[in-house]
Structure formats: C-alpha cells, structure tokens
Amino acid sequence: MNEYIAYCGLDCEACEARLATVNNDNELRIKVSKEYKTSGEEGTHGYEL
C-alpha cells in the first residue's frame, strides 16, 4: 500500500472518509462522520449529512 499524507495529516490510502467517497458508500460516510463528530476534533473532518 502506498503512503500519501494529505494536508489534513491523514494517510489517504487508509482514510475511511476518502474510501467512502471513492466507493460511494453512504453507510461508511455516516460511520466516519459520527466518529469525527464525537472525537472532539474541530476542522474539516466533521461532515454534515
């Protein structure tokens, strides 16, 4: 697996948010959104669904 670190600091190859987008997986989008919303982190990781 390649390692590609995005400006957000996450490895794109392992990023569930990216994988949900690439695979058009709404269930994974919801899962990731809930995880980011409860992680206490602010910034671009919280998705509005």
Secondary structure, 3 states (H helix, E strand, C coil): CCCCECCCCCEHHHCHHHHHHHCCCHHHHHHHHHHHHHCCCCCCCCCCC
